């Protein structure tokens, strides 16, 4: 893998956009697994758009603002000392999104509490990454894709809906590509990637086990 491909993969599968990819898959192809079977297609698109705005656009805008203000050097936030504030603010945004979709946005909160559970798992992962960033650099890319793999695997085992098998296998393939890309770019050590991936897997697995 060359650096150009590694950069493209790192951008296409940025940790923030992974949440949108996961919800797009579940909302549009497996709505029954997250309590959205009663929703019509236009409602699902509107819900997905709202999720995209809350989980990608809002934190991306804040991160860009931090860069313009000189708080961070670039949008990749490569310097571990610069990661704490952007990650903390992103965790707060995800926490607010969890509250919005779980308690304020009805009937979604009552009919599809799984949405807020997934958002809560991402929030917890972000808090863990933020705490670790005070003394060590951990791979957010690895944490994000680890969470996606674990949620799909958990839903497959819970629901026994084997239509999820192909998305799961694809997510595992993408995980391999993302982790290889981060190594290629020397963005992280193997240990930082492994710990990040295990963090995402553990938090998401526990979420599915206890709340789905």
C-alpha positions as CSV (number, residue, x, y, z in Angstrom):
1,X,0.0,0.0,0.0
2,X,1.4,3.4,-1.0
3,X,1.0,6.6,1.0
4,X,-1.6,8.1,-1.4
5,X,-3.9,5.1,-1.0
6,X,-3.4,5.1,2.7
7,X,-4.4,8.8,2.9
8,X,-7.5,8.2,0.8
9,X,-8.5,5.3,3.1
10,X,-7.9,7.4,6.2
11,X,-10.1,10.1,4.9
12,X,-12.9,7.9,3.5
13,X,-13.1,6.0,6.8
14,X,-12.5,8.8,9.2
15,X,-13.8,7.8,12.7
16,X,-16.5,10.5,12.6
17,X,-18.0,9.3,9.3
18,X,-18.0,5.7,10.4
19,X,-21.0,6.4,12.6
20,X,-22.9,7.6,9.6
21,X,-21.9,4.6,7.5
22,X,-23.1,2.2,10.3
23,X,-26.4,4.0,10.7
24,X,-27.0,4.2,7.0
25,X,-26.6,0.4,6.8
26,X,-28.9,-0.3,9.7
27,X,-31.5,2.4,8.9
28,X,-31.9,1.6,5.2
29,X,-31.3,-2.2,5.0
30,X,-31.9,-3.5,8.5
31,X,-34.4,-1.1,10.2
32,X,-36.1,-3.9,12.1
33,X,-32.8,-4.5,14.1
34,X,-32.9,-1.1,15.6
35,X,-36.6,-0.6,16.0
36,X,-37.3,1.3,12.8
37,X,-39.4,-1.2,10.9
38,X,-42.5,1.0,11.2
39,X,-40.8,4.0,9.6
40,X,-41.3,4.8,5.9
41,X,-38.3,5.4,3.6
42,X,-38.6,9.3,3.7
43,X,-38.7,9.2,7.5
44,X,-35.6,7.0,7.5
45,X,-33.8,9.4,5.2
46,X,-34.7,12.3,7.4
47,X,-33.5,10.5,10.5
48,X,-30.3,9.5,8.9
49,X,-29.7,13.1,7.8
50,X,-30.2,14.3,11.4
51,X,-27.8,11.6,12.6
52,X,-25.2,12.8,10.0
53,X,-25.5,16.4,11.1
54,X,-25.1,15.5,14.7
55,X,-22.4,12.9,14.5
56,X,-20.3,14.2,11.6
57,X,-21.0,17.8,10.6
58,X,-21.2,19.3,14.1
59,X,-17.9,17.8,15.4
60,X,-16.2,18.4,12.0
61,X,-17.1,22.1,12.1
62,X,-15.8,22.4,15.7
63,X,-12.6,20.7,14.7
64,X,-12.2,23.0,11.7
65,X,-12.8,26.0,14.0
66,X,-10.1,24.7,16.4
67,X,-7.7,24.6,13.4
68,X,-8.5,28.1,12.3
69,X,-8.0,29.4,15.9
70,X,-4.7,27.6,16.1
71,X,-5.7,25.2,18.8
72,X,-4.7,22.3,16.5
73,X,-2.2,22.2,13.7
74,X,-4.3,20.3,11.2
75,X,-7.5,18.4,10.8
76,X,-5.7,15.0,11.3
77,X,-4.9,16.1,14.9
78,X,-1.7,14.0,14.7
79,X,-0.1,15.6,17.8
80,X,-1.3,13.8,20.9
81,X,-1.1,16.9,23.0
82,X,-3.6,18.6,20.6
83,X,-6.1,15.7,20.7
84,X,-7.5,16.3,24.2
85,X,-9.8,19.3,23.6
86,X,-11.2,18.2,20.2
87,X,-11.8,14.7,21.4
88,X,-13.5,16.0,24.6
89,X,-15.7,18.4,22.7
90,X,-16.6,15.6,20.2
91,X,-17.5,13.4,23.1
92,X,-19.8,16.1,24.5
93,X,-21.5,16.5,21.1
94,X,-22.1,12.7,20.9
95,X,-23.4,12.8,24.5
96,X,-25.9,15.5,23.5
97,X,-26.8,13.5,20.4
98,X,-27.4,10.4,22.7
99,X,-29.7,12.5,24.9
100,X,-31.5,14.0,21.8
101,X,-32.2,10.6,20.2
102,X,-32.9,8.8,23.4
103,X,-35.1,11.3,25.2
104,X,-36.0,14.3,23.2
105,X,-36.7,13.1,19.7
106,X,-40.0,11.1,20.0
107,X,-41.3,8.7,18.9
108,X,-37.7,7.6,17.9
109,X,-36.5,7.4,21.5
110,X,-39.3,5.1,22.5
111,X,-39.5,3.0,19.3
112,X,-35.8,2.8,18.6
113,X,-33.8,3.1,21.8
114,X,-31.0,1.1,20.0
115,X,-30.0,4.3,18.3
116,X,-29.2,6.1,21.5
117,X,-27.4,2.9,22.8
118,X,-25.1,3.0,19.8
119,X,-24.5,6.7,20.2
120,X,-23.8,6.1,23.9
121,X,-21.2,3.4,23.0
122,X,-19.4,5.9,20.7
123,X,-19.5,8.5,23.4
124,X,-17.9,6.1,25.9
125,X,-15.3,5.2,23.4
126,X,-14.5,8.9,22.8
127,X,-14.2,9.5,26.6
128,X,-11.8,6.6,26.9
129,X,-9.7,7.8,24.0
130,X,-9.7,11.3,25.5
131,X,-8.5,10.0,28.8
132,X,-5.8,7.9,27.2
133,X,-4.6,10.9,25.1
134,X,-3.4,12.6,28.3
135,X,-0.5,10.1,28.4
136,X,-0.5,8.0,25.2
137,X,-1.5,8.3,21.5
138,X,-4.3,5.8,20.6
139,X,-5.7,5.2,17.2
140,X,-9.2,6.6,16.9
141,X,-9.5,5.0,13.4
142,X,-8.9,1.6,15.0
143,X,-11.4,2.3,17.8
144,X,-14.1,3.4,15.3
145,X,-13.8,0.5,12.9
146,X,-13.5,-1.9,15.9
147,X,-16.8,-0.6,17.2
148,X,-18.5,-1.1,13.8
149,X,-17.2,-4.7,13.5
150,X,-18.3,-5.5,17.0
151,X,-21.8,-4.0,16.6
152,X,-22.4,-5.9,13.3
153,X,-21.1,-9.1,14.8
154,X,-23.2,-8.7,18.0
155,X,-26.3,-7.9,16.0
156,X,-25.7,-11.0,13.8
157,X,-25.4,-13.3,16.8
158,X,-28.4,-11.6,18.6
159,X,-30.8,-11.6,15.7
160,X,-29.5,-14.6,13.7
161,X,-30.2,-12.5,10.6
162,X,-27.5,-13.9,8.3
163,X,-28.1,-11.2,5.8
164,X,-25.7,-9.3,8.1
165,X,-22.9,-11.7,7.3
166,X,-21.8,-9.9,4.1
167,X,-21.7,-6.5,5.7
168,X,-19.8,-8.0,8.6
169,X,-17.2,-9.5,6.3
170,X,-16.9,-6.3,4.4
171,X,-16.4,-4.3,7.6
172,X,-13.6,-6.8,8.6
173,X,-12.0,-6.3,5.3
174,X,-12.2,-2.5,5.6
175,X,-10.8,-2.8,9.1
176,X,-7.7,-4.5,7.7
177,X,-7.3,-1.8,5.1
178,X,-7.7,1.0,7.6
179,X,-5.3,-0.4,10.1
180,X,-2.8,-1.1,7.4
181,X,-3.2,2.5,6.1
182,X,-2.5,3.9,9.6
183,X,0.6,1.8,9.9
184,X,1.7,2.8,6.3
185,X,1.5,6.5,7.3
186,X,3.4,5.9,10.5
187,X,0.4,7.6,12.3
188,X,0.5,5.0,15.1
189,X,2.5,2.1,16.4
190,X,1.1,-1.5,16.2
191,X,0.4,-1.3,19.9
192,X,-1.6,1.9,19.6
193,X,-3.7,0.4,16.8
194,X,-4.3,-2.8,18.7
195,X,-5.4,-1.1,21.9
196,X,-7.6,1.2,19.9
197,X,-9.3,-1.7,18.0
198,X,-9.8,-3.7,21.2
199,X,-11.3,-0.6,22.9
200,X,-13.9,-0.2,20.1
201,X,-14.6,-3.9,20.1
202,X,-15.0,-4.2,23.9
203,X,-17.3,-1.1,24.4
204,X,-19.5,-2.0,21.4
205,X,-19.7,-5.7,22.3
206,X,-20.9,-4.8,25.8
207,X,-23.4,-2.4,24.4
208,X,-25.0,-5.1,22.2
209,X,-24.8,-7.7,24.9
210,X,-26.5,-5.7,27.6
211,X,-28.9,-3.4,25.7
212,X,-30.0,-5.2,22.5
